[in-house]
């Protein structure tokens, strides 16, 4: 292949890659398997928990794997204003953050009971704790909401 053609193809490849990454960032924060260009579970493309608004009767459960190649996963859920988030976790040592609909973030390190003052999509991110041992492996998380005032 001629050097000019190789340069054009290389530039085209970089441009298409940048468009894919930008497309992910411009989409709705919740991704699904059909979203091209989004890395499922990344902060900008969190995995939507099911049910989307978990309750004590119907909690959302997620099982995943943290590895050196994928040391974090982000999960989204929808909460009404005034709800209380509960969660339980089993797995390797991690740090957790919670991003609120307005973009504010709490963490790392979250209590297992969190009052939610805003309604909308919240993103819970689970990251391997690089300051600890036993930071990779399988994990399970259970998430549920209590309505306001309960």
WOVENZI-V504026 format. One record per run of one state. SS is the DSSP state (H for helix, E for strand, C for the rest). FROM is the first residue (numbers start at 0). LEN is the number of residues. If there is no record, write none. Layout:
ss=<SS SS>
from=<FROM FROM>
len=<LEN LEN>
This chain:
ss=<C H C E C E C E C E C E C E C E C E C E C E C E C E C>
from=<0 2 26 29 31 41 42 44 48 54 55 59 66 71 79 83 90 93 99 104 107 112 115 119 128 136 146>
len=<2 24 3 2 10 1 2 4 6 1 4 7 5 8 4 7 3 6 5 3 5 3 4 9 8 10 4>
